[in-house]
């Protein structure tokens, strides 16, 4: 009897976990004409300035991101689970010498991306910048829950390169 109860409990837990996974919303790529606010962000080694964002649900924000550090950094909007899942892809970019400490080999990136799409690092929720580079990310925060801005360059997330996103 106890065993059956445990099996049911386990199945219920597994089911709610997979549901949670499906319901994890992060918002979506925004359109320029819907932008309600522009936020300037500076990336340093290894932190963001500002290091938290207060955003109203449904807002479309244009992030103007500049890498003011000496290392390559990423500005990625996702939930913690997605950040963790994205990290092996970044490690692979390091292994293939696309992603170097202080630069991105864009020629190699293009060549490798022709064979393996993930090596192109084209994600609508992320910008990857070499030192002194600038990038823009327009994001619509509709349905976004439990998200954070983070850098998935190997070691950076672990070093705390995470900015909180407070939604209300
Ligand atoms: Cu970084």
Boltz pocket constraint, residues with backbone or C-beta under 6 A from the ligand:
constraints:
  - pocket:
      binder: B
      contacts: [[A, 44], [A, 46], [A, 72], [A, 73], [A, 74], [A, 151], [A, 152], [A, 153], [A, 156], [A, 161]]
      max_distance: 6.0
